[in-house]
Amino acid sequence: MTSSPRVLIGHGTENDFVVLPDPDGTVWPGDRLDEAMVRRLCERRAGLGGDGVLRLVRSRHVEDAPAVLGEYLDRCEWFMDHRNADGSYAEMCGNGIRLFLHALVSEGLVDRSACADGVLVGTRGGPRRVGADADGGYWVDMGPARPFGTGEARLAGAVFGGRAVSMGNPHLACLTDVPVDSLDLGGAPEFDVDLFPDGVNVELINVVRPGAHVRLRVSERGVGETRSCGTGACAAAYTALEATGATEGTVVVDVPGGRLSVQVTSGTTVLSGPAVLVSAGTLCPEWLPA
């Protein structure tokens, strides 16, 4: 590891990340960016603070990229090496991947003018096409929402029924008439581990306008409550549309950190929203030793 590795801090609708530029895989190889280091980076008092870590790295330098990308390996120059704040790996993150592309552009690793039609980025959930909007925001083709049953979340003695939806990672999207602003998400919701053996992101959703506008709070596995969740917004939009009998439509999703837009079609889901870099700097050598 270099004595002073560069770091960026950014967010997508206040879902915040420590971003580690490592194009050639030499600064943060896997044995150095281990669970303990991720937790230290994300710790909000003794570290930099964040809901997760994004490593900007070329796919050929990621050990498990061939297994998760398959035939798309050569088409995905870049890989979003995403870790949750607890150090665990994450398959996909809609806010994170928009920030990932924004950071690539800001670092001069990708030309923004070449992003209008999108570029393929590798993730542990498979390849995703991410693009730049003319208004300065970013969009990502998240692939189709895949329902796989129903379940319940138990929170502070209350039970919330929900739709199990995969967006490359697992979600339990719960429509409720209980105002989401009144809920205490300080503790992780309980859920059916048989339905979600690898854990689950739980969305609590109020419908503002049926099939068109929802309000969302989320508890993310490995993190806790976050200010936003892109894959969760997609799962919420799909579930809100399904509740009206619709299979397609565009849903505005308000999260504590801002506003997202989700377009659901018969074949895919497109998430749009902002991505912001807040700061750039280096890690001090005195902090790096454990």
C-alpha positions as CSV (number, residue, x, y, z in Angstrom):
1,M,0.0,0.0,0.0
2,T,1.3,3.4,-0.8
3,S,2.1,5.7,2.1
4,S,-0.8,8.1,1.3
5,P,-3.5,6.5,-0.8
6,R,-6.0,8.8,-2.3
7,V,-9.6,8.7,-1.2
8,L,-12.8,10.4,-2.3
9,I,-16.1,10.9,-0.4
10,G,-19.4,11.2,-2.2
11,H,-23.0,10.3,-2.1
12,G,-26.1,9.5,-4.2
13,T,-29.2,11.1,-2.4
14,E,-27.1,11.0,0.8
15,N,-26.3,7.3,0.5
16,D,-22.6,8.0,1.2
17,F,-19.5,6.1,0.3
18,V,-15.7,6.1,0.7
19,V,-14.4,5.9,-2.9
20,L,-10.9,4.4,-3.4
21,P,-9.3,5.0,-6.8
22,D,-7.3,1.9,-7.7
23,P,-7.4,1.5,-11.5
24,D,-4.6,-1.1,-11.7
25,G,-5.4,-3.0,-8.5
26,T,-2.1,-2.1,-6.8
27,V,-3.2,0.2,-4.0
28,W,-6.1,-1.8,-2.5
29,P,-5.7,-5.5,-3.3
30,G,-8.2,-7.8,-1.6
31,D,-5.8,-8.9,1.2
32,R,-5.3,-5.2,2.2
33,L,-8.9,-4.1,1.7
34,D,-10.2,-6.7,4.1
35,E,-13.3,-6.5,6.3
36,A,-11.5,-4.8,9.2
37,M,-10.1,-2.0,6.9
38,V,-13.6,-1.5,5.3
39,R,-15.1,-1.1,8.8
40,R,-12.4,1.3,9.8
41,L,-12.9,3.4,6.7
42,C,-16.7,3.5,7.2
43,E,-16.6,4.2,10.9
44,R,-18.0,7.7,11.4
45,R,-16.0,8.8,14.5
46,A,-12.6,7.2,14.0
47,G,-12.6,6.8,10.2
48,L,-14.0,8.7,7.2
49,G,-17.6,7.5,7.6
50,G,-19.9,6.0,5.0
51,D,-22.5,3.4,4.2
52,G,-20.0,1.5,2.2
53,V,-16.8,1.5,0.2
54,L,-16.5,1.6,-3.6
55,R,-13.1,0.6,-5.2
56,L,-12.6,2.1,-8.7
57,V,-10.7,-0.8,-10.3
58,R,-10.5,-2.5,-13.7
59,S,-12.3,-5.8,-13.9
60,R,-9.2,-7.8,-14.8
61,H,-7.8,-7.0,-11.4
62,V,-10.7,-8.4,-9.4
63,E,-10.4,-12.0,-8.5
64,D,-14.1,-13.0,-8.6
65,A,-14.9,-10.8,-11.7
66,P,-14.7,-13.7,-14.2
67,A,-17.2,-15.8,-12.2
68,V,-19.8,-13.0,-11.8
69,L,-19.4,-11.4,-15.3
70,G,-18.9,-14.5,-17.4
71,E,-19.1,-13.6,-21.1
72,Y,-19.3,-9.9,-20.3
73,L,-15.9,-9.8,-18.6
74,D,-14.1,-8.3,-21.7
75,R,-16.9,-5.8,-22.2
76,C,-16.7,-4.4,-18.7
77,E,-13.5,-2.5,-18.3
78,W,-14.4,-1.2,-14.9
79,F,-15.7,-3.1,-11.8
80,M,-17.6,-1.7,-8.9
81,D,-15.9,-3.5,-6.0
82,H,-18.6,-2.6,-3.4
83,R,-18.4,-3.4,0.3
84,N,-21.0,-2.7,3.0
85,A,-20.0,-0.8,6.0
86,D,-19.6,-4.1,8.0
87,G,-17.0,-5.3,5.5
88,S,-19.3,-7.7,3.7
89,Y,-19.5,-7.8,-0.1
90,A,-22.6,-6.3,-1.8
91,E,-23.9,-7.5,-5.2
92,M,-25.3,-4.2,-6.4
93,C,-26.1,-0.6,-5.4
94,G,-28.1,1.8,-7.5
95,N,-26.8,4.9,-5.7
96,G,-23.3,3.6,-5.5
97,I,-23.0,2.7,-9.2
98,R,-24.1,6.2,-10.2
99,L,-21.4,7.7,-7.9
100,F,-19.0,5.1,-9.3
101,L,-19.4,6.4,-12.8
102,H,-19.3,10.0,-11.6
103,A,-16.0,9.3,-9.8
104,L,-14.5,7.7,-12.9
105,V,-15.4,10.8,-14.9
106,S,-14.1,13.1,-12.3
107,E,-10.8,11.1,-12.1
108,G,-10.4,11.4,-15.8
109,L,-10.7,7.6,-16.3
110,V,-13.8,7.9,-18.4
111,D,-14.9,10.7,-20.7
112,R,-18.4,11.9,-19.7
113,S,-19.2,12.7,-23.4
114,A,-18.9,9.0,-24.1
115,C,-21.5,8.1,-21.4
116,A,-24.7,9.4,-22.9
117,D,-25.6,5.9,-24.2
118,G,-24.2,4.3,-21.1
119,V,-21.1,2.2,-20.4
120,L,-21.1,-1.4,-19.0
121,V,-19.8,-1.6,-15.5
122,G,-19.2,-4.9,-13.7
123,T,-20.8,-5.7,-10.4
124,R,-21.2,-8.8,-8.3
125,G,-24.8,-8.7,-9.4
126,G,-23.6,-8.9,-13.1
127,P,-23.0,-6.2,-15.7
128,R,-25.0,-2.9,-15.5
129,R,-25.2,-0.1,-18.0
130,V,-24.7,3.3,-16.5
131,G,-25.0,6.6,-18.3
132,A,-24.8,10.4,-17.9
133,D,-27.9,12.7,-18.3
134,A,-27.7,16.1,-19.9
135,D,-28.8,17.7,-16.6
136,G,-25.8,16.4,-14.8
137,G,-27.4,13.4,-13.2
138,Y,-26.9,9.7,-13.9
139,W,-29.0,6.7,-14.8
140,V,-28.5,3.0,-14.5
141,D,-30.2,0.1,-16.2
142,M,-30.8,-2.1,-13.2
143,G,-32.2,-5.1,-15.1
144,P,-35.7,-6.5,-14.4
145,A,-37.2,-6.7,-10.9
146,R,-37.6,-10.4,-10.1
147,P,-40.3,-11.2,-7.5
148,F,-39.8,-14.4,-5.6
149,G,-42.5,-14.6,-3.0
150,T,-44.0,-12.7,0.0
151,G,-42.7,-12.3,3.5
152,E,-42.9,-10.3,6.7
153,A,-40.7,-7.8,8.5
154,R,-41.1,-7.5,12.3
155,L,-40.1,-4.1,13.7
156,A,-40.6,-2.9,17.3
157,G,-43.5,-5.4,17.8
158,A,-45.3,-4.5,14.5
159,V,-45.5,-6.8,11.5
160,F,-45.3,-5.5,8.0
161,G,-46.2,-7.8,5.1
162,G,-44.1,-7.3,1.9
163,R,-43.1,-8.5,-1.5
164,A,-39.8,-10.3,-1.9
165,V,-38.0,-8.8,-4.9
166,S,-34.5,-9.3,-6.3
167,M,-32.7,-6.4,-7.9
168,G,-29.4,-8.4,-8.0
169,N,-29.6,-8.2,-4.2
170,P,-32.6,-9.2,-2.0
171,H,-35.4,-6.9,-0.9
172,L,-38.6,-7.1,1.1
173,A,-40.7,-4.2,0.0
174,C,-43.5,-3.4,2.5
175,L,-46.4,-1.1,1.6
176,T,-47.9,0.3,4.7
177,D,-50.4,2.9,5.9
178,V,-48.3,3.7,8.9
179,P,-46.4,6.9,8.3
180,V,-42.8,5.9,7.6
181,D,-41.5,9.0,9.3
182,S,-43.0,7.7,12.6
183,L,-41.1,4.4,12.5
184,D,-38.1,3.6,14.6
185,L,-35.5,1.9,12.4
186,G,-32.8,2.1,15.0
187,G,-32.9,-1.7,15.3
188,A,-32.7,-4.1,12.4
189,P,-36.0,-5.6,11.3
190,E,-36.5,-9.3,11.8
191,F,-37.3,-11.4,8.7
192,D,-37.7,-15.0,7.5
193,V,-34.2,-16.4,7.1
194,D,-35.5,-19.3,5.0
195,L,-36.7,-16.8,2.4
196,F,-33.7,-14.6,2.8
197,P,-30.7,-16.8,3.8
198,D,-28.2,-14.1,2.8
199,G,-30.0,-11.3,4.6
200,V,-32.3,-8.7,3.1
201,N,-32.8,-5.0,2.6
202,V,-36.2,-4.0,4.1
203,E,-38.2,-1.1,2.6
204,L,-41.1,0.5,4.4
205,I,-43.2,2.4,1.8
206,N,-46.0,4.9,1.9
207,V,-48.0,5.4,-1.3
208,V,-48.4,9.1,-2.1
209,R,-50.0,8.7,-5.4
210,P,-50.9,5.1,-6.5
211,G,-48.5,3.8,-9.2
212,A,-46.7,7.2,-9.5
213,H,-45.2,8.4,-6.2
214,V,-44.0,6.8,-3.0
215,R,-42.1,7.7,0.1
216,L,-39.5,5.2,1.4
217,R,-37.3,4.4,4.4
218,V,-35.0,1.5,4.3
219,S,-32.9,-0.7,6.6
220,E,-30.0,-2.2,4.6
221,R,-28.3,-5.4,5.5
222,G,-24.8,-4.9,6.8
223,V,-25.5,-1.2,7.3
224,G,-28.7,-0.4,9.1
225,E,-30.9,2.5,8.1
226,T,-29.5,4.6,5.2
227,R,-30.7,7.9,3.8
228,S,-31.3,6.2,0.4
229,C,-31.2,2.9,-1.4
230,G,-31.2,2.7,-5.2
231,T,-32.0,-0.9,-5.5
232,G,-34.6,-0.5,-2.7
233,A,-36.2,2.4,-4.7
234,C,-36.5,0.0,-7.7
235,A,-38.1,-2.7,-5.6
236,A,-40.5,-0.2,-4.0
237,A,-41.5,1.2,-7.4
238,Y,-42.1,-2.3,-8.8
239,T,-44.2,-3.2,-5.7
240,A,-46.2,0.0,-5.9
241,L,-47.0,-0.6,-9.5
242,E,-47.9,-4.2,-8.9
243,A,-50.3,-3.1,-6.2
244,T,-52.3,-1.2,-8.9
245,G,-52.3,-4.0,-11.3
246,A,-49.7,-2.3,-13.5
247,T,-46.5,-3.9,-14.9
248,E,-45.0,-0.7,-16.4
249,G,-44.7,2.9,-15.4
250,T,-42.5,5.7,-13.9
251,V,-42.5,6.2,-10.1
252,V,-41.1,9.1,-8.2
253,V,-39.4,7.8,-5.0
254,D,-38.8,10.2,-2.2
255,V,-36.1,9.0,0.3
256,P,-34.8,10.9,3.4
257,G,-31.8,12.0,1.3
258,G,-33.7,13.3,-1.8
259,R,-35.6,12.1,-4.8
260,L,-35.1,9.3,-7.3
261,S,-37.0,8.3,-10.4
262,V,-37.7,4.7,-11.4
263,Q,-38.9,3.6,-14.8
264,V,-40.3,0.1,-14.9
265,T,-40.8,-1.7,-18.2
266,S,-41.6,-5.3,-19.1
267,G,-37.9,-6.0,-19.6
268,T,-35.9,-3.8,-17.2
269,T,-35.8,-1.1,-14.6
270,V,-34.0,2.3,-15.0
271,L,-33.1,4.3,-12.0
272,S,-32.2,8.0,-12.3
273,G,-30.8,10.5,-9.8
274,P,-27.9,12.6,-8.7
275,A,-24.3,11.7,-7.8
276,V,-22.1,14.1,-5.8
277,L,-18.4,14.1,-4.8
278,V,-17.9,16.0,-1.6
279,S,-14.2,15.8,-1.0
280,A,-10.9,14.3,-2.1
281,G,-7.7,13.8,-0.1
282,T,-5.3,11.2,1.2
283,L,-5.2,8.9,4.1
284,C,-2.6,9.8,6.7
285,P,0.2,7.3,7.4
286,E,-0.5,7.5,11.1
287,W,-4.1,6.3,10.7
288,L,-3.3,3.4,8.4
289,P,-1.7,0.9,10.9
290,A,-4.3,-1.1,12.7
